C-alpha cells in the first residue's frame, strides 16, 4: 500500500514535527498551570539570553551533541507514516528508527560531556547507564511488532493491522514500548539525565539558542517516539469512516495526551528502581512476548 | 553521483580514522572513530545492502556509547577530561597501521576477483537471514552461547559484591543487603 510521496514532504516534515511538539508542550504547560512552563515564553526568554561559556569546554562536541538531538529525531520521523504515506518507507524502516534513537542517545552524552562541567557530565553519564536498560526492552518491543508483520518495513506493519491492532494481541510489547519511549526521550518521569537534582544535568550549562535546540530536540524526539507507537501497535491509518491521515492524527494526539497526562500525574521514577525493573522484569517479559508472537506467526 | 558519494565517504572514513590517533581527548577520539564507522555504513548502504548498513549505524553508535560507560569503569582518567593519547609506542604503532593499510589495499587491487555469476538477490536482507540462520545455525547458536558466557563471567569477575555479601554465608537472609535498593522489592 506504499504510495509515492512528493519531494516537498522532506522540507515540510521538520516544520510539522516542530508544530506538533509545540502543541504538545503547550498542552503540558496547560496541565501544569504554571505560567513559567509556557514554551512560547521560554523560547523568547532564551532567544535574548547570552551564551554561557565554561572553562576549557569542548565547544565542537557540545555543539555536535546539541544539534544531533533534533536532527536524529527528524531523521527517525522519515519512516513515520501519515495515513499510509511516509516521507520514505524504507525496507528496513524499523531498524532505521531505532538507529536514529541510538544517535540521540550518543548526542545527550556529547552535550553533557562537552561543557567540562561536573553536573552536566553526571547528567550525560546517567543517560548512558539508564539508556542501556531502556534500549533493550525497547528494541525487543519494536522487534515484536516487526515479527508480527513479518517485515521490517513500517508500511507492512501498518498493513498487517488492517484487522486486529497489534496493541490488542501484544499488550506487553505495547506497554513496554510506551514506557521505554518516554525513557529514550528522557522525558516525563524519566527526566533524570536533565533532572533538578543535578541542576539540569546534561543541559545544565546550555543557554540561549543551544538550550532551545537541545530541549526542543528532546520534545521532537519524544513526539516522534510516541507517534511511532501508532503505526507499530495502534493500526496506523486504519479505522472506519475517516480517511487514513485523520486516524493517524487522532491516534497520535491520543497517545501524546495520555503520556503528557501520565507525566503530570506520576512523580519522577527513581532510576535505580526502574533500571532493575527493566533488567529483571521488562526484558524477560519482552522476550516472552516476542516468543508468543513468533509461535502465532509460525502457526499462521 | 555514486562515485562522488563513494569517494567522499571513503576519504572521510580514512581521515576520521586517522584523527582517532591524532586527538588528545578520549571523547573526540571515540566520536571520530564513530564518524569513521558511520561513513563505512554509508558505503555499505551505497552497495545496496540496506539492512547491513543501517545495522552498522545502530550497533556502532550503541557500541561507542557503551565504550564511554567502560571508560568510567576502567580508565585512570574516568571522565576523559584530561589530555591523553590513543597510542603507546608511537612510531611502532604508526608503522604497523600504515603497513597493514597498504598491505590490504594492495591485496584488494592485486587479488584476482572472480567475475559475477548470476544476479544479486531481490531481497538481500532475507538472503542474509537465511544464510545465517539456515546452514550456519549451529555456528551462530554456539557463538551466541560463548558470547553470553563471556559476558556473565566477566561481570562475575568484575563485581565486588557477590551473592554471599548480599544474602549471607548460607544464602538464607530474608532481605538482600544492598547499598542501593532495587525496584523489584528484593
Interface residues (C-beta under 8 A of the other chain):
Chain A: X58 X60 X61 X64 X90 X91 X92 X95 X96 X98 X99 X102 X103 X105 X106 X109 X110 X113 X114 X116 X121 X125 X128 X129 X131 X132 X135 X152 X270 X272 X273 X274 X275 X276 X277 X280 X281
Chain B: X25 X27 X28 X31 X34 X50 X51 X54 X55 X57 X58 X61 X62 X64 X65 X66 X68 X69 X72 X79 X80 X81 X125 X180 X181 X182 X183 X184
